[in-house]
């Protein structure tokens, strides 16, 4: 009788979708990819708002023994990076879940800051990791507008309101103010690395210099824990019945069907978006190009 019941149970389980079979170990995977923060005025990169729903759904899966996060980011906004890091850690603690982070091409600067949320950090030998520093970049156009005969007119209430105006010569006081701000952000980053990586970090003077390394060197420096890939690592822990479940962002109805009505307004928005996309693509490429990608 017992054998008959077990046979019936096995037959029933085979009819169920894979995600409902108890013998499968299901691990949710959230992919965090791209430049972090606003890429341009009309286009946003990775932000807490854009990834929070996926993270919430992944950590809400009660039967999942761990939550896996794939990272491929050259960095961006330190604020959004820190907010995403804190949300991952808060969800991990609330749901008592271990976090496994796997680096794809790059986890640098803000991308590496997010990777610090992992209890285990995995990277490929050729992944790029690190860049623990802060950078601000821009252009100066004061000689150009003088050459073409353009007069710059700026009116402010507050002597520092037009600080670092690209159409005016730089002031040493403005530069020092910016560097002071960068030091504050850099100190926060360093503290976070030390808090999360602890005794795993190597005693290396270049560690917090803003330099970046291969995954292999990152392992030697203590920035990552293992060389490998996410699937192999998880199969080694949970066996062959592992199932990785990609937690995808939800798309709106209009996005699903290619937009809605609106006539000229929609056409104007599309045209503006095309121009914006071209500019933002160049800006994004500049982020990735720093790491040879």
C-alpha positions as CSV (number, residue, x, y, z in Angstrom):
1,X,0.0,0.0,0.0
2,X,2.8,2.4,0.9
3,X,4.6,1.6,-2.4
4,X,1.4,2.4,-4.3
5,X,1.0,5.7,-2.6
6,X,4.6,6.7,-3.3
7,X,4.2,5.8,-6.9
8,X,1.0,7.9,-7.2
9,X,2.9,10.8,-5.5
10,X,5.7,10.6,-8.0
11,X,3.3,10.4,-10.9
12,X,1.5,13.5,-9.6
13,X,4.7,15.5,-9.1
14,X,5.7,14.8,-12.7
15,X,2.5,16.5,-13.9
16,X,3.3,19.7,-12.0
17,X,5.3,22.5,-13.4
18,X,9.0,22.3,-12.4
19,X,8.7,25.3,-10.0
20,X,6.1,23.4,-7.9
21,X,8.1,20.2,-7.5
22,X,9.6,20.0,-4.0
23,X,12.6,18.1,-5.2
24,X,13.8,21.1,-7.2
25,X,15.9,23.8,-5.5
26,X,14.8,27.1,-6.9
27,X,17.1,30.1,-6.7
28,X,15.8,33.5,-7.9
29,X,18.3,35.5,-9.9
30,X,18.1,39.3,-10.3
31,X,20.2,40.9,-13.0
32,X,21.5,44.4,-12.3
33,X,23.0,45.8,-15.4
34,X,24.1,49.1,-16.8
35,X,25.2,52.6,-15.7
36,X,23.8,53.5,-12.3
37,X,21.7,56.7,-11.9
38,X,20.4,59.2,-14.4
39,X,22.1,58.7,-17.8
40,X,20.6,61.9,-19.2
41,X,17.7,64.3,-18.6
42,X,15.2,62.0,-20.2
43,X,16.7,58.6,-19.5
44,X,17.4,56.8,-16.3
45,X,19.9,54.0,-15.8
46,X,19.9,51.6,-12.9
47,X,18.2,53.1,-9.8
48,X,16.7,51.9,-6.6
49,X,13.2,52.6,-8.1
50,X,13.9,50.5,-11.2
51,X,15.2,47.5,-9.3
52,X,13.3,47.5,-6.0
53,X,10.3,45.5,-7.3
54,X,12.5,42.7,-8.7
55,X,14.5,42.5,-5.4
56,X,11.3,42.4,-3.4
57,X,9.9,39.5,-5.5
58,X,13.2,37.6,-5.3
59,X,13.5,37.8,-1.5
60,X,9.8,37.0,-1.0
61,X,10.4,33.4,-2.4
62,X,10.2,31.6,0.9
63,X,11.5,28.2,-0.3
64,X,14.5,29.7,-2.0
65,X,17.6,28.9,0.1
66,X,19.5,31.9,-1.3
67,X,19.0,34.9,-3.6
68,X,21.5,35.4,-6.5
69,X,22.4,38.7,-8.1
70,X,24.2,39.1,-11.4
71,X,26.0,42.4,-11.7
72,X,27.4,44.0,-14.8
73,X,27.9,47.7,-14.2
74,X,30.8,50.2,-14.6
75,X,29.4,52.4,-11.9
76,X,27.6,55.8,-11.8
77,X,25.7,57.5,-9.0
78,X,27.2,56.8,-5.6
79,X,23.8,57.6,-4.0
80,X,21.8,55.1,-6.1
81,X,24.6,52.5,-5.7
82,X,24.4,52.9,-1.9
83,X,20.6,52.8,-1.8
84,X,20.6,49.6,-3.9
85,X,23.2,48.1,-1.6
86,X,21.2,49.0,1.5
87,X,18.0,47.6,0.1
88,X,19.6,44.3,-0.7
89,X,21.1,44.0,2.8
90,X,17.8,45.0,4.4
91,X,15.8,42.4,2.5
92,X,18.4,39.8,3.2
93,X,18.2,40.4,6.9
94,X,14.4,40.6,7.0
95,X,14.0,37.4,5.1
96,X,17.0,35.6,6.5
97,X,18.5,34.9,3.1
98,X,22.1,34.5,2.0
99,X,23.0,36.7,-1.0
100,X,25.2,35.3,-3.7
101,X,26.7,37.9,-6.1
102,X,28.2,37.0,-9.4
103,X,30.1,39.5,-11.5
104,X,29.8,39.3,-15.3
105,X,32.0,41.7,-17.4
106,X,32.5,44.4,-14.7
107,X,31.6,45.4,-11.2
108,X,33.5,48.7,-10.8
109,X,33.0,51.8,-8.7
110,X,29.3,51.9,-7.9
111,X,28.9,48.5,-9.5
112,X,31.4,47.1,-7.0
113,X,29.7,48.9,-4.2
114,X,26.5,47.0,-5.0
115,X,28.5,43.8,-5.2
116,X,29.5,44.3,-1.5
117,X,25.9,43.3,-0.6
118,X,26.9,39.7,-1.4
119,X,27.8,37.3,1.4
120,X,29.7,35.4,-1.4
121,X,31.1,37.3,-4.4
122,X,32.0,35.3,-7.5
123,X,33.8,36.6,-10.6
124,X,35.2,35.3,-13.8
125,X,38.9,35.3,-14.3
126,X,38.6,38.2,-16.8
127,X,35.9,40.2,-15.0
128,X,36.9,43.7,-14.0
129,X,36.4,44.6,-10.3
130,X,37.4,47.4,-8.0
131,X,37.7,51.1,-8.9
132,X,37.1,52.0,-5.3
133,X,37.3,55.8,-5.8
134,X,35.3,58.8,-6.9
135,X,35.5,60.7,-10.2
136,X,34.0,63.9,-11.5
137,X,34.5,64.9,-15.2
138,X,33.5,67.6,-17.5
139,X,34.6,70.2,-20.0
140,X,35.6,73.8,-20.0
141,X,34.2,76.0,-22.8
142,X,35.3,79.5,-21.7
143,X,37.8,79.9,-24.5
144,X,35.4,78.6,-27.1
145,X,32.7,81.1,-26.3
146,X,35.2,83.9,-26.3
147,X,36.5,82.8,-29.7
148,X,33.0,82.7,-31.3
149,X,32.0,86.0,-29.6
150,X,29.4,84.7,-27.1
151,X,28.8,86.6,-23.9
152,X,27.9,84.4,-20.9
153,X,25.3,86.0,-18.6
154,X,24.5,84.2,-15.2
155,X,22.7,85.8,-12.3
156,X,22.7,84.1,-8.9
157,X,21.6,84.7,-5.3
158,X,24.5,83.0,-3.4
159,X,28.2,83.4,-4.4
160,X,28.7,79.7,-5.0
161,X,25.5,79.0,-6.9
162,X,27.3,78.9,-10.3
163,X,30.2,76.9,-8.9
164,X,32.2,75.1,-11.6
165,X,30.3,76.7,-14.5
166,X,31.9,75.1,-17.6
167,X,31.7,78.5,-19.4
168,X,33.8,80.3,-16.9
169,X,37.4,79.8,-15.7
170,X,37.9,77.4,-12.8
171,X,38.4,78.8,-9.3
172,X,40.8,77.1,-7.0
173,X,38.2,77.4,-4.1
174,X,35.6,75.6,-6.2
175,X,38.0,72.8,-7.1
176,X,38.9,72.3,-3.4
177,X,35.2,72.3,-2.5
178,X,34.5,69.5,-5.0
179,X,37.5,67.5,-3.8
180,X,36.3,67.8,-0.3
181,X,32.9,66.4,-1.3
182,X,34.7,63.5,-3.2
183,X,36.7,62.7,-0.1
184,X,33.5,62.3,1.9
185,X,32.1,59.9,-0.6
186,X,35.4,58.0,-1.0
187,X,35.6,57.6,2.8
188,X,32.1,56.1,2.9
189,X,33.1,53.7,0.1
190,X,36.3,52.6,1.9
191,X,34.4,52.1,5.2
192,X,31.8,49.9,3.4
193,X,34.5,47.8,1.8
194,X,36.3,47.3,5.1
195,X,33.0,46.5,6.9
196,X,31.8,43.9,4.3
197,X,35.2,42.3,3.3
198,X,36.9,42.6,6.7
199,X,39.9,40.3,7.2
200,X,39.6,39.0,3.6
201,X,41.2,42.2,2.3
202,X,44.9,42.1,1.4
203,X,47.3,44.7,2.8
204,X,47.9,46.5,-0.5
205,X,48.5,50.3,-0.8
206,X,46.6,50.5,-4.2
207,X,43.4,48.9,-2.8
208,X,41.6,52.2,-2.4
209,X,43.4,54.2,-5.1
210,X,40.6,53.9,-7.7
211,X,42.5,51.2,-9.6
212,X,40.7,48.2,-11.0
213,X,41.8,44.6,-11.5
214,X,40.9,41.3,-13.2
215,X,38.8,38.8,-11.3
216,X,41.9,36.7,-10.6
217,X,43.8,39.7,-9.0
218,X,40.6,40.7,-7.3
219,X,40.6,37.3,-5.5
220,X,44.2,37.8,-4.4
221,X,43.2,41.3,-3.0
222,X,40.2,39.9,-1.2
223,X,37.6,41.8,-3.3
224,X,36.0,38.6,-4.4
225,X,35.7,35.2,-2.8
226,X,35.8,32.8,-5.8
227,X,36.6,32.5,-9.4
228,X,33.9,30.8,-11.4
229,X,30.3,31.3,-12.6
230,X,27.0,31.5,-10.8
231,X,25.5,28.2,-12.1
232,X,28.5,26.1,-11.4
233,X,28.8,27.5,-7.9
234,X,25.1,26.9,-7.0
235,X,25.1,23.4,-8.6
236,X,28.1,22.6,-6.4
237,X,26.1,23.7,-3.3
238,X,22.6,22.4,-4.1
239,X,23.0,19.6,-6.6
240,X,21.8,18.8,-10.1
241,X,18.2,19.6,-9.3
242,X,19.0,23.3,-9.1
243,X,16.7,25.6,-11.0
244,X,17.6,29.3,-11.6
245,X,14.6,31.5,-11.9
246,X,15.2,34.9,-13.6
247,X,13.2,37.6,-11.8
248,X,12.4,40.0,-14.7
249,X,11.2,43.6,-14.4
250,X,7.5,44.0,-15.2
251,X,6.7,45.9,-18.3
252,X,3.8,48.4,-18.5
253,X,0.9,47.8,-20.9
254,X,2.0,50.7,-23.3
255,X,5.5,49.4,-23.4
256,X,4.3,45.9,-24.2
257,X,2.3,47.1,-27.2
258,X,4.8,49.7,-28.5
259,X,3.1,52.8,-27.0
260,X,-0.4,54.1,-27.3
261,X,-2.2,56.9,-29.1
262,X,-1.4,60.6,-28.8
263,X,-0.7,61.7,-32.4
264,X,1.7,64.6,-32.6
265,X,2.6,64.5,-28.9
266,X,3.7,60.9,-29.2
267,X,5.7,61.7,-32.4
268,X,7.4,64.6,-30.8
269,X,8.2,62.5,-27.7
270,X,9.7,59.8,-30.0
271,X,11.8,62.4,-31.8
272,X,13.0,63.9,-28.6
273,X,13.7,60.4,-27.2
274,X,15.8,59.5,-30.3
275,X,18.1,62.6,-29.8
276,X,18.3,61.9,-26.1
277,X,19.1,58.2,-26.7
278,X,22.0,59.2,-29.0
279,X,23.5,61.5,-26.4
280,X,23.0,59.1,-23.5
281,X,24.5,56.2,-25.5
282,X,27.7,58.2,-25.9
283,X,27.7,59.0,-22.2
284,X,27.1,55.3,-21.4
285,X,29.9,54.3,-23.7
286,X,32.3,56.6,-21.9
287,X,31.5,54.7,-18.7
288,X,32.2,51.3,-20.2
289,X,35.2,52.5,-22.2
290,X,37.1,53.2,-19.0
291,X,37.4,49.5,-18.4
292,X,38.2,48.5,-22.0
293,X,34.6,47.3,-22.7
